[in-house]
Amino acid sequence: MSFRTVLALVCASALPASIAAAESPSADVSAARMAERIEALSGFGTNPEGGVSRVAFSEADIAGREYIKTLMRDAGLEVRVDTAGNLIGHREGSEPGLPAIMFGSHIDSVPGGGNYDGDVGVIGAIEVTEVLRDNGVVTRHSLEVVSFTDEEGGLVGSVAMTTGLDDSHLDDMSHSGLTVREGIRAVGGDPDRLAEARREPGELAAFIELHIEQGAILDEGDIDIGVVEGIVGIHWWDVVIEGFANHAGTTPMNRRRDAMLSAAELALEINRIATSMPGRQVATVGRIRAEPGAPNVIPGRVVMSLEIRDLSAGKITQVFEAVEAAAARIAEERDTQIRFEPTGVASVPAPTDKRMRRIIAAAADGLDLSYQVMPSGAGHDAQDMTHIAPTGMIFVPSKDGISHSPKEFTSPEDMANGARVLLETVLAIDEGALD
Ligand SMILES: [Zn+2]
């Protein structure tokens, strides 16, 4: 059932037929209103390049959150801040026993960020509740619009809400100059009672995040909507390459055990492996350090990073094993030693709920919007929410695939399309599409 149909039913049941028939065109998602609010939000933490530096817990973040609170209240939502500092706007449903449907994103940015990452999802979520209100629609489930705390600093708010925030993380220094603990307090949370922010599996009917793609697939393909299959897993290693440091002037070329050359070959090989396998896996060497690091010394030791991302943990392993095999060959050829030290799993792959993908795709279809099913190469609060609720993500195009940059841009019409899909998705779930 589309929103129009729901609206028709609501009107038909609540009003005499003649009035319902005489209704002017029903309220719709407003691209102009969304664009105005994105613009207003960009005033908090404006940077000289035209984007924002609204890092979590900064004065700009706190002011931006106040703006969001005002929008939420004006939309008729009951606003609260949970103990993790997550901003939540509640709209009561008609059947109080039902679990709430939650949707939203975040408004904090990276330093030197843009005006759309996260913001579109929060502004879009508020827009949905306003369209419902303007059309006099009360959903069966309560609705909760969320703006998560400190997404860019490690998904702080959504981790606290789902799997729980590790105590040690509270002492991390955030970009604002406050520790995470101090920051949570500064935005109205209570780091000593974080457990109260936890939501148990089953407590929410669903979670949906509208977000900009931050890549170029939709923009290049002229596609309206991305139906996110899941958020990729991210694994990190330190690659330690041991050679022999020696005099760069007196050691002939044929007597060198140059760790840098092994590293260079391996970096090229990593790129070749990730490129040659079918699929969307990515592998990156993002950091490299040669020791002792002098122009006149053959590098005896090199430490470089390796990052592999994919939607499937098996694929990550497959890429890594191919890299290991290449490293063994290179080590042998260059008389060096190469070992891989895992430095952590930044995140495990988080597939979205299959039913949610179908619902989002059907919503796009019903609105005559083109869509593509795709992975998210970037991390999102939605990945944490998969632990406790059927989760779906809706992507809208990022112009030229640019993100985490002041040049980030999504057109008002694309934002509105995303909000319309979000609205239809919420209504479909409310009508039992997940049952
Ligand atoms: Zn984001």
Residues whose N, C-alpha, C, O or C-beta is under 5 A from the ligand:
A	BS01	ZN	D117 G118
